[in-house]
Amino acid sequence: MGRVIVQQWISVDGFVAGPGGEADVFAAVEDFSASEAHNLALLDSVGEILLGRRTYEAFVAFWPTVHDEPMAGPVNTIPKTVCSTTLTRAPWGEHAPAAIVPDAVAHVRSRRDSQKGDTIVWGSVRLMRSLLEAGEVDLLELFVAPVALGAGTPLLGHDDHPVTLRVAETESWPGDVIRTRYAVRAGRG
């Protein structure tokens, strides 16, 4: 298997969502062109999109319905897996449905030696936290929006263990966004 790459949009004070939800982070971003170009290039190496149930529900309401977005083609055609204990099916518009697994950690571990391409996790905070806790994330890529929210959903929860990271690359994007990719070091911080 390739790498497990987790991407999160985040505020400068560490929140993936503010009191009003993810829109609080995204509202501070004036220009998404660099993140779109970055992800279009990245998706060439992705063999699976892994999503939590809530992120799946938000994505399926948007991506299968758009055709003029450059990322729509890859997002709609790359195989998707949803981690859920409540869904019984996960349609994706006119495209192949997503597979459903109850345990993301077991799923990733079962595919480590056989999957071709990287697995990307977008959003899906609980899923991300469980993969980090289990040592199953290779790269954590943060897109830092130019906003401090003061409250909301933190990247890690109060009971999560520290995660030791090493900066692999970083760059500034238009609209005052900073992209930093971290390699996740083995073991807990």
Order of alpha helices (4+ residues) and beta strands (2+ residues): beta-beta-alpha-alpha-beta-alpha-alpha-beta-beta-alpha-beta-alpha-beta-beta-beta-beta
